[in-house]
Amino acid sequence: MEPNQESLRIRITMDLAEQNETIGLGLIKKSSKSWMDLLAVFVAVFLTLFYYVYDVFYVMPQLLGFFGQAVHFVVSTWIVYNILGNLRICTKTKNSVDTLPLELLKPVKGEENLWHFCDKCQRTVPPRSWHCKTCNVCILKRDHHCSFVGNCVGHNNQRYFIWFSFYATLGSGLAFFDNILFALKHGVQGLSIFSINSLLINEYFNPGTSNIGLQCQIRVVLWINLCAVIFPGVLFCTQISMVRKNSVMHNTSDRTYDLGVWRNFSQVLGRRRFWTFLSPNIESPLPHEGTQWPSKHTHTI
């Protein structure tokens, strides 16, 4: 009986390895980023670096003294480090079911009913895993696909997406404040900050009385800056709302896995929880691999 069991175990292992190899080959062909993802990531990186250089080396020298510029430089550099660091790791981190160790590619005894079959992948996948049409794979605890990180946000990288959106909002907000002060310094006031009509009318009737190039520059920078505050701000607030109730954007009404705010955040941020705020390079292991999810009814992993 024991030899038969051993041969059966070896056979199952070989089958799983063969399935993994086949899936892996498929992923190699499908893992290339779409042009939309590449463009969106480029825009995110470009705007981050543009506003950093523009504010630190162009705007601030006209508004602050040496000490103020030094403080602003340190704060801005730390923010940009966190934006780009979290963006890089969020983009590179894989969330697909195929990243699981071989032994976790099948449910443990008694949890078979929690797994479901994916018609696209033609395989059984863990609870909270759903297929992404863009990535063309099943994602562990899939939240949503975000082109600005060129990746699906899921179990393994949601921490980095949260802090990326937070620091993008913070950095854009700081830049917006700086640029408002810069606009006021150059005589742009009130609602005229967001309008170019009054500028053109004034130039038509009083040609040469103002630097129209600088005035247009100030307004365009502010318009884009405002969008750069609102968009990641909405993303960050949405993510906090989802994590607070341990739900996902894929299924916002699901409260099955709500274990309380503290434990919910621990499942996303890992063992060190909010210390991950300081740097994307802080190691903070997640409590599990993304296949066994404690619910409010069980409270066990």
Secondary structure per residue as TSV (DSSP state, phi and psi in degrees):
chain	resnum	aa	ss	phi	psi
A	1	M	-	360.0	-40.4
A	2	E	H	-65.2	-42.3
A	3	P	H	-60.7	-37.6
A	4	N	H	-64.5	-42.3
A	5	Q	H	-63.7	-39.5
A	6	E	H	-66.1	-41.3
A	7	S	H	-67.2	-34.9
A	8	L	H	-66.4	-41.0
A	9	R	H	-62.7	-42.6
A	10	I	H	-64.2	-40.2
A	11	R	H	-63.8	-42.2
A	12	I	H	-63.3	-43.1
A	13	T	H	-61.0	-41.7
A	14	M	H	-65.5	-39.8
A	15	D	H	-64.0	-44.7
A	16	L	H	-64.6	-38.9
A	17	A	H	-64.3	-40.9
A	18	E	H	-65.1	-39.9
A	19	Q	H	-63.9	-42.3
A	20	N	H	-62.8	-39.8
A	21	E	H	-64.8	-41.5
A	22	T	H	-64.7	-45.4
A	23	I	H	-64.7	-41.1
A	24	G	H	-59.8	-41.5
A	25	L	H	-62.6	-38.2
A	26	G	H	-65.3	-39.0
A	27	L	H	-67.4	-30.9
A	28	I	H	-62.6	-36.9
A	29	K	H	-79.5	-24.1
A	30	K	H	-103.5	-6.7
A	31	S	-	-82.0	-8.9
A	32	S	S	-64.5	140.1
A	33	K	-	-71.9	146.0
A	34	S	-	-72.9	159.2
A	35	W	H	-64.2	-29.1
A	36	M	H	-66.1	-41.7
A	37	D	H	-64.1	-45.9
A	38	L	H	-62.0	-41.1
A	39	L	H	-65.5	-43.6
A	40	A	H	-65.4	-41.6
A	41	V	H	-63.6	-41.9
A	42	F	H	-60.3	-43.2
A	43	V	H	-61.9	-43.5
A	44	A	H	-61.7	-45.7
A	45	V	H	-67.7	-43.6
A	46	F	H	-62.0	-47.0
A	47	L	H	-64.8	-38.0
A	48	T	H	-60.6	-48.8
A	49	L	H	-70.7	-36.8
A	50	F	H	-62.0	-50.5
A	51	Y	H	-69.3	-29.7
A	52	Y	H	-64.0	-52.7
A	53	V	H	-65.5	-43.7
A	54	Y	H	-61.8	-46.7
A	55	D	I	-75.7	-45.0
A	56	V	I	-70.5	-41.6
A	57	F	I	-106.5	-7.4
A	58	Y	I	-119.9	-48.9
A	59	V	I	-77.9	-51.3
A	60	M	G	-61.5	-39.3
A	61	P	G	-59.6	-21.0
A	62	Q	G	-90.5	-8.0
A	63	L	T	-117.3	-29.8
A	64	L	-	-124.9	160.1
A	65	G	-	-82.0	-172.8
A	66	F	H	-61.1	-48.0
A	67	F	H	-62.8	-44.3
A	68	G	H	-61.5	-41.0
A	69	Q	H	-63.9	-39.0
A	70	A	H	-64.6	-44.7
A	71	V	H	-63.6	-45.4
A	72	H	H	-61.3	-39.2
A	73	F	H	-62.2	-46.0
A	74	V	H	-63.7	-47.7
A	75	V	H	-63.2	-45.9
A	76	S	H	-63.9	-40.2
A	77	T	H	-65.3	-40.9
A	78	W	H	-63.1	-41.0
A	79	I	H	-64.9	-46.3
A	80	V	H	-64.5	-38.1
A	81	Y	H	-57.8	-43.3
A	82	N	H	-72.7	-36.3
A	83	I	H	-61.1	-55.7
A	84	L	H	-71.7	-34.9
A	85	G	H	-65.3	-48.0
A	86	N	H	-66.7	-37.1
A	87	L	H	-62.0	-45.8
A	88	R	H	-60.9	-48.0
A	89	I	H	-69.7	-38.4
A	90	C	H	-62.4	-37.4
A	91	T	H	-71.3	-38.7
A	92	K	H	-83.5	-22.4
A	93	T	-	-73.8	130.4
A	94	K	-	-91.4	139.7
A	95	N	-	-120.0	2.2
A	96	S	B	-69.1	158.0
A	97	V	G	-59.0	-29.0
A	98	D	G	-69.4	-10.5
A	99	T	G	-80.0	-8.6
A	100	L	S	-70.6	148.9
A	101	P	-	-59.7	155.5
A	102	L	G	-54.2	-41.1
A	103	E	G	-70.9	-14.2
A	104	L	G	-99.7	5.9
A	105	L	S	-82.1	5.5
A	106	K	S	-140.1	150.7
A	107	P	-	-68.3	149.4
A	108	V	-	-73.1	160.9
A	109	K	T	-59.4	129.3
A	110	G	T	97.8	-9.4
A	111	E	-	-116.1	14.8
A	112	E	G	-59.3	-33.5
A	113	N	G	-72.0	-15.2
A	114	L	G	-84.3	-21.0
A	115	W	-	-83.5	157.0
A	116	H	E	-137.1	160.6
A	117	F	E	-93.3	132.5
A	118	C	E	-98.4	118.9
A	119	D	T	-65.9	-32.7
A	120	K	T	-73.2	-46.0
A	121	C	T	-84.2	-16.0
A	122	Q	T	57.2	51.8
A	123	R	E	-158.5	164.7
A	124	T	E	-88.8	133.9
A	125	V	E	-125.5	158.7
A	126	P	-	-67.0	165.0
A	127	P	T	-60.6	146.3
A	128	R	T	72.5	4.8
A	129	S	-	-94.7	132.4
A	130	W	E	-138.2	155.7
A	131	H	E	-79.6	136.7
A	132	C	E	-104.9	124.1
A	133	K	T	-67.5	-32.0
A	134	T	T	-74.4	-48.7
A	135	C	T	-77.9	-22.5
A	136	N	T	62.0	35.3
A	137	V	E	-143.9	165.1
A	138	C	E	-84.9	133.9
A	139	I	E	-108.3	133.3
A	140	L	T	-66.0	125.4
A	141	K	T	43.4	61.9
A	142	R	-	-68.2	124.9
A	143	D	-	-94.9	-60.4
A	144	H	E	-169.7	166.5
A	145	H	E	-96.6	127.8
A	146	C	E	-118.2	117.4
A	147	S	T	-66.8	-27.7
A	148	F	T	-72.1	-12.3
A	149	V	T	-115.7	0.7
A	150	G	T	60.4	33.3
A	151	N	E	-161.3	164.7
A	152	C	E	-80.4	139.5
A	153	V	E	-90.6	121.2
A	154	G	-	-151.7	-154.9
A	155	H	T	-56.0	-44.7
A	156	N	T	-84.2	-18.2
A	157	N	T	-130.3	9.9
A	158	Q	H	-63.9	-34.5
A	159	R	H	-54.9	-47.1
A	160	Y	H	-69.7	-33.6
A	161	F	H	-68.2	-39.6
A	162	I	H	-60.8	-48.7
A	163	W	H	-73.2	-29.9
A	164	F	H	-61.3	-48.7
A	165	S	H	-67.5	-34.1
A	166	F	H	-64.9	-51.4
A	167	Y	H	-70.3	-30.2
A	168	A	H	-64.4	-39.6
A	169	T	H	-67.5	-45.3
A	170	L	H	-62.5	-47.7
A	171	G	H	-64.7	-41.5
A	172	S	H	-66.6	-36.6
A	173	G	H	-65.4	-42.0
A	174	L	H	-63.3	-44.1
A	175	A	H	-63.5	-38.7
A	176	F	H	-64.3	-42.4
A	177	F	H	-61.6	-45.2
A	178	D	H	-59.9	-43.4
A	179	N	H	-73.3	-27.9
A	180	I	H	-65.5	-45.2
A	181	L	H	-61.8	-39.8
A	182	F	H	-64.6	-40.1
A	183	A	H	-65.6	-43.1
A	184	L	H	-63.3	-36.5
A	185	K	H	-61.9	-30.4
A	186	H	T	-101.5	21.8
A	187	G	T	80.7	13.5
A	188	V	-	-92.7	117.8
A	189	Q	-	-131.2	157.4
A	190	G	G	57.9	-147.8
A	191	L	G	-69.5	-13.0
A	192	S	G	-64.7	-17.1
A	193	I	G	-59.2	-36.2
A	194	F	G	-104.2	16.1
A	195	S	-	-132.1	136.9
A	196	I	S	-104.7	-9.3
A	197	N	H	-63.6	-47.1
A	198	S	H	-63.0	-34.5
A	199	L	H	-64.6	-44.5
A	200	L	H	-68.5	-38.4
A	201	I	H	-64.8	-43.6
A	202	N	H	-63.1	-39.0
A	203	E	H	-68.3	-33.4
A	204	Y	H	-67.5	-45.2
A	205	F	H	-85.1	-26.4
A	206	N	S	-130.8	69.2
A	207	P	T	-61.4	137.2
A	208	G	T	83.0	2.2
A	209	T	S	-83.5	-13.3
A	210	S	S	-142.7	157.6
A	211	N	-	-82.2	92.6
A	212	I	H	-65.0	-31.9
A	213	G	H	-63.3	-46.8
A	214	L	H	-65.1	-41.1
A	215	Q	H	-64.0	-41.4
A	216	C	H	-66.5	-39.9
A	217	Q	H	-59.0	-46.9
A	218	I	H	-58.9	-43.6
A	219	R	H	-69.9	-43.9
A	220	V	H	-63.3	-43.5
A	221	V	H	-60.1	-40.6
A	222	L	H	-69.0	-40.5
A	223	W	H	-60.1	-50.9
A	224	I	H	-64.5	-39.0
A	225	N	H	-60.1	-42.0
A	226	L	H	-62.2	-43.1
A	227	C	H	-62.5	-36.5
A	228	A	H	-71.1	-16.3
A	229	V	H	-85.7	-47.1
A	230	I	H	-67.9	-48.0
A	231	F	H	-62.0	-56.2
A	232	P	H	-66.4	-27.1
A	233	G	H	-63.2	-41.9
A	234	V	H	-65.1	-42.6
A	235	L	H	-60.8	-44.6
A	236	F	H	-63.9	-46.2
A	237	C	H	-62.5	-38.3
A	238	T	H	-64.6	-43.0
A	239	Q	H	-63.5	-42.5
A	240	I	H	-62.0	-40.4
A	241	S	H	-62.6	-41.0
A	242	M	H	-67.9	-45.3
A	243	V	H	-67.6	-37.3
A	244	R	H	-56.7	-35.7
A	245	K	T	-109.2	11.9
A	246	N	T	52.4	47.6
A	247	S	-	-115.0	-176.2
A	248	V	B	-138.4	158.0
A	249	M	T	-64.8	-23.4
A	250	H	T	-65.5	-27.9
A	251	N	B	-152.5	80.6
A	252	T	T	-67.5	-23.2
A	253	S	T	-87.8	-6.4
A	254	D	-	-74.7	120.5
A	255	R	-	-116.5	17.6
A	256	T	T	-59.0	-36.6
A	257	Y	T	-103.6	16.7
A	258	D	-	-75.1	109.1
A	259	L	-	-107.5	9.5
A	260	G	-	104.4	150.7
A	261	V	H	-56.4	-46.5
A	262	W	H	-62.6	-47.6
A	263	R	H	-70.5	-33.5
A	264	N	H	-61.8	-45.5
A	265	F	H	-68.9	-32.3
A	266	S	H	-62.8	-34.9
A	267	Q	H	-70.3	-21.8
A	268	V	H	-98.8	-45.4
A	269	L	H	-87.2	-17.3
A	270	G	-	91.4	-168.7
A	271	R	T	-61.2	-36.2
A	272	R	T	-89.9	0.8
A	273	R	G	46.7	-119.2
A	274	F	G	-77.3	-5.4
A	275	W	G	-66.2	-21.1
A	276	T	G	-64.8	-13.1
A	277	F	G	-58.7	-30.3
A	278	L	S	-73.5	-35.1
A	279	S	-	-162.9	143.5
A	280	P	T	-69.8	-14.3
A	281	N	T	-91.5	0.0
A	282	I	S	-73.1	123.3
A	283	E	-	-74.7	129.8
A	284	S	-	-146.7	83.8
A	285	P	-	-57.2	138.1
A	286	L	-	-75.4	156.3
A	287	P	S	-71.3	-18.0
A	288	H	S	-158.7	177.3
A	289	E	-	-84.6	-9.3
A	290	G	S	101.9	15.1
A	291	T	S	-111.0	-28.9
A	292	Q	-	-116.5	112.5
A	293	W	-	-111.3	117.1
A	294	P	-	-66.9	137.9
A	295	S	-	-106.9	171.7
A	296	K	T	-64.8	-15.7
A	297	H	T	-89.7	-24.6
A	298	T	T	-106.2	-44.7
A	299	H	-	58.0	28.5
A	300	T	-	-133.8	157.6
A	301	I	-	-105.5	360.0
